[in-house]
Amino acid sequence: MSVVTSINLSITTGGLSFQNPVLTASGTFGYGSEFESLTDLSSIGGLVTKGISPKPRFGNATPRICETASGMLNSIGLENVGIEGFRNDKLPYLSRCGTRVIVNFFGVTFDDYVSCGASLSAMDGVDALEMNVSCPNIKAGGIEFGTDPRVLGDLVRACRKVVTKPLWIKLTPNTSDIVALAKACADAGADGLSIMNTITGMAIDVRTRRPRIATTFGGLSGPAIKPIALRMVHQVHRAGVPLPISGIGGIQDATDILEFLLAGASTVQIGTQNFIDPNCAGRLVGELRDAVRAQGVTDIREVIGALKTG
């Protein structure tokens, strides 16, 4: 008679407890309700909302998305409903969706970040905040704050003073020193890191001799960026930065998740794959449980940071 081994996928990290480490990435999962009929939200560890700014944004001109080899480029421009629209129209659903809710937010100015973070942190139904300092497709703010460790540290410190919920920082890969940025966040009081956002890229239509997206440059995501994301997650973990990491970049299956966990992430976020398979996150929870069982592991925490490099 076979014995079914119980697998523990739960994890406490970044100031929150999750039933499993599978989250959905900001900008790829709307405000959650869009996927209600496509996947079981209560089965995943959590969702990260579209980025919220103090006022509504209409985003960039079209075309603003195109497919590339093993990935996609986007230049949405952080279109969103703003703080009031989020509070009135989106949060009521999120408060009862059955999973952890992490709200991504950003600003164009220093004060925007602080006021937006304070407002969102005060809302019931918001479990944590993810501060986006890494978007490559807006002309001001964001990446300007996210590439200088000193400036980033000052921004995190200012937001930390007004944000009472767990505060994660989403870092840019468009840097020569991801560890320095991570250390600046830790020193300034952040609770966690999300590594990484999209990589700046472009695509050209040779028939028209024009860029394939209106802003010329956009953010590259999907399987093409996974090796870079893994490298950055491991670099930060290996450097001993005392913050948990949520790994992001090209995750398609349970093996990809295990790679990020081995590299040092304690949660992962599913992004581009949501456009291909809207049930991806829910499906991967079950696949992860089977993959862990196949390795003879009974607790997902045994995998985190267990990469052998010697």
N, C-alpha and C positions, 0 to 999 in steps of 0.2 A: 504494500500500500504506500503510495507516494505521499510525501508531506509537502504542503504548499508553504513556502517560506514567506513570512511577512516582510515586506520591504518598507523601510521608513524613508520617505522622500521629503519630510518636513525639514525646514531650516529656519533658524532665527538669525537674521543678519541685517545690518544697516538700520537698526532700530525697530525692525518689524519681524513678526513671525509669519512664515508662509507655509501653506500646506504642501507645496512642492516648489522647485526652483524655476519653473517655466513661466515667464512673463511675456507680455507683448510690448513691442517697442513703440515709442512715440512716433506719431505721423503715419503709422501703418495700420492702425486699428481704430481710427476715428475717436469717438467718445464712448465706445463700447456698445451702444445700442444698435449700431449699424450691423453688428455681428450676432445679435441676439438669436436670430433664426438659423444661423450658420454653424454655431459651435456652442458648447455648454460652458458659459463663462464661469460657473461655479466650480468647474473641474480644474481650472488653471490657477497658478499661484497668485497672479495679479495682472493688472493691465496698466500701462502708462498712456495717459491721454495725449491727444494733440497738444502742441505747445500753446499755452495761454499767455496773452499779452494784456496790458492794462486796458487797451481799447481794441475793438475788432480790427482785423486786418483782412484785406481782400487778396493778398498774395501777388505773385508775379504774373506777367502776361503769358499767354499761351503761344505756342506749345511749351509745356513745362515738365514733360516726362517723356522718356524714350528708352527703349530696350537696348542693352549692349551685350557683348559677349559675356555670359555668365553673370549678368547683373542688369542694373538699370540706373539711369541718371534721372534725378529729379531736381526741379527748381521751383517748388511750390511757393516758396516765399513765406512760409509760416502763416498761411491763411487760418484764421480762427475767429471764434465768436466774442472774444474779449471776456473780461472778468464778470461783468454783469450777465452777459449771455450765458456764460458757463454756470453761474450760480442759479439762474432762473430756469434755464432750459435743459441743461445737461446733468447737473449734480443730482437732481431728484432720482433719475434713473440709476446713476452710478452708485448712489447710497444703498440701493437694494439689489445690486447686480450679483452679489454672492461671492465676490472676490476682492482682494486688496486693490485699492485705487491709489495710484501714484500720479500726481498731476505735474506734467512738464510745464515749465514756465520760462519766460524770457522777457527782455526789454531792449529798447534801443539805446537808452541812457542808463547810467548808474542808478539814478533815482527810480527809474522804471522798474528795475529789478527788485529794489528794496520794497517799493509800494506793492508790487504785484505779489511778491512772496509773502508779505505780511497779510494781505487780503485773503489769499488762498489758504494760508496756514490757519486762519481763524474759522474756516468753514467746516462744519460737521460733515462727515462722509469722505473727507480727504484723509488718507492714511499717511501719506508722505509727499514730499515735493522733490522733483528732479529739475535742477536748474540747468538750462541749456545755454552753455557758453561756447557752442561749437558749430553753429549752423553756417554752412559755407555759401548759402544762397540768399542772404539779405545784405544790403549795402552798408548798414551801420549796426553797431552793437554786436552781440553774439561773439563771433570769432575774434573780434578786436579785443574783447576782454579775456578770451580764452587761450591766447597764445603767449602771454607775458605772465610768468609766475607771480611777480610782485603785484601786478594789477589784479590778477585773478584772486590772489589771496585777500586783497583789500575788499574785493566785491563779495567774496564768500563770507568774510568776517562781518561785513555790514548786513548781509542777509541773515546770517546766523543770529544776530541780535534781535531780529523781529520775527523769525520763523521758529515756532515752538514745536512743529512736527519734524520728524526725521528729514534731513536735507541731503540729497544725493546731487552730485555734480556730473553732468554729462560732458566728457572731455573730447576735444578735437584730435583727430589723427594727423592733422596738418601742422605738425610740429616736429622739431628736431630732438625734443627731450620730453617725452611723455611722463617720465619719472619726476622731473622737476615740477611739472604742473600738478601731479598727484600729491606730491609732498606739500605744495603750497595749500592745497585744499585741506589736507589733514591738519596742518598747522593752524588753519583758520577756523577749524571746528566743524567741518563737514562730517556727516555720518556714513557716507558711502560714495562710490564712484561708479559711473556708467561708462564703460570703455568698449566700443568707441562709436562716434558718429560717422557720417559718410566722408569719403575722400573727394576732394575737389577734382573734377574731370570735365571732359567735353566730348562731343560727338559731332561729326560733320556729314551733311548730306552732299555727296559728290555730284549729284545731278543738278541741284540748285546752287551748289557752292556756298551754302549757308550753314550756320550751326543748326543742329537738330532741336535745340531748345532756345527759347527767345532770349534768355539772359546769357547765352554763349556757354557759361560755365554752370555746372550743377554738382550735386552730390552723388557720387557713385556708391551703390550698395549692392548686396547680393553675394553669392558664393565667391565672386572674384576678389572680395576684400577679406575673406575669412583668414587667410594666413597672416595678414597684417594685424588683424584684430587679436588673434591668438598671441602673436609676438608681443603686442603692447600689454595685454593682460598679464602675460608671464613676466615681462620686464618690471611692471609695477609690483607684482606679488613678490618676485625675487628680491627686489630692492628693500623689502620689509616695510613698505608704506602701511601704516596701521589702520587701513580702511578696507572694508569688504568691497568686492568688485562685482558688478553686474556686467557680464560679457555680451557683446553685441557684434554681429557681423557675419552674414552669410549662413546662418544656421538653417539646415534643411531636415535633419534627422537626429535620432538619439545619439548616434556616434559623434556628431558635431557638438552636441551638448556636453557629452563626456569629455571631449577634447578641451572645451573651455573650462570645465570644472577642474580637470587635471592641471591646467595651466595656472589655476589660482582663483577663478571666479567662484562665487558662492550662489549666484543666480545667473540666468541668461535671459535675453530678450529676443523674441522672434520678430523679425522685421519684414523684409521683402517677400519672404515665403508666404505671408498672409495674403498677398495679392494673387498668388498662384493657387493656394489651397486655404480658403478661409477657415477651415477647421484644423489647420496645422497645429496650433498651440495645444488644443485639446487632445488631438491625436498623439502628439509627442509626449504627453504626460504618461500615457499607457506604454508607449514604446520605450521610454526611459526606464520605467519600472522593469520591463522585460529585459532590457539591456543590462541593468544593474544586477538583476537576479542571475543572468547568464555568466556574469563575472564572479559570482559567489559573494557578492557584497550585499549586506542587509541594511545598511544605513548610508544614505547618500553623502553624509558628511565625511565618510572614509575616503571619498574620491577627491575631495577638494584639496588642491595644491599637492596632489600625490605624484606629480610628474617626476620621473627619474631621469636626471641629466648626467649623472656621474658614471 
